[in-house]
Amino acid sequence: MLVLASTSPRRAMLLKEGGFSFVLQKADVSEELPLKIKPEAGVQELALRKALAGQKAWINSGGCAEDIILGADTIVAIDDQILGKPADEKEAQTMLQRLSGRHHDVYTGVALVNGTGCRENTAIRTQVFFRPITLEEIKAYIATGEPMDKAGAYAIQGGAKDFVEHYEGSLSNVIGLPMEYVSERLRAWGIEQENITLREVEDGLSSVKGSFRGFIAP
C-alpha cells in the first residue's frame, strides 16, 4: 500500500491523476532549517522528515510496516536563497518583485521509506523564468490571496501562470510533485499505476511554454 505523508491537496491531486491509489497520513514536522543550508539539501531533509513522521504515525495507527510512505516538500530558491511561504502581503510583494524578470529554481524533495528499513531520498529541480512584472500586477495578484500559502508566493497553476515566460524541467515539480520521477520510482518499489486520468492540472497552462529535462539536484 502507498501512503502519502502530506495534507497538500495539490500533491494528492497529482498522485491521483497519475493513476496511483493511496491513503493520506498527516505528518507534523518542524520545517526549520539551518540558515546556510543549500536549497537541494534542505528540501531533501524536509521530505525525509515528513516521510519518517508519516511512517511513525501510520504504524502507530495500525498500518503495516511494509507499506510505502511517500514524503515530499517543495521550495523556491533564487541566488541560492530559499523563499518560503510569505508571512504577510508585504513579504509576498518583496518575493514577487525579486522574481520579476529573472529565473529561479524550484526544488521538490521526494522521500520513500518503509518500516523494513528501505529508504531513498532525492531532489528534483525545475528552472522557471518570469517575465518582468509590474507593481500593479503584483498587488492585484496578492489581493486574490493565492500567494499567501505558496512557497515563493506564487502558484504556477493559478494566476501566476501569466508571469511565466517558460520553464525547463518538470511542470508537476513546480506544482508540488515531480510525477515523471515519482511514477518511475514507485514502479521500482512495486507500486503500479491504475487508471491515469486526464491531467486537470494542465488545464489553462497551455500558454506556459516549457521543456522537460528531468533535472535532478546534485
Number of C-alpha atoms within 10 A of each C-alpha: 13 20 24 26 29 23 13 14 10 16 22 20 15 21 21 18 20 20 16 18 17 17 12 17 22 18 21 14 14 9 14 8 14 7 9 10 13 14 26 25 16 25 28 25 22 25 28 25 22 30 32 24 19 26 30 17 17 21 14 11 10 8 14 14 17 15 17 25 29 28 29 29 25 29 24 27 21 17 8 14 15 23 18 18 19 20 11 13 16 11 15 27 19 14 21 25 16 15 22 19 17 15 20 22 24 29 32 31 30 29 26 27 24 21 16 10 8 11 15 11 18 21 28 26 26 27 22 23 20 21 15 14 17 13 13 9 13 19 15 11 20 21 12 10 12 15 24 20 16 19 21 27 28 26 18 19 19 15 15 18 18 15 21 22 18 17 21 18 22 25 27 20 25 26 21 25 27 28 18 15 17 18 18 12 15 17 11 10 14 11 17 13 16 12 11 12 10 11 12 11 17 12 9 12 15 9 11 17 12 18 13 12 11 16 16 16 16 9
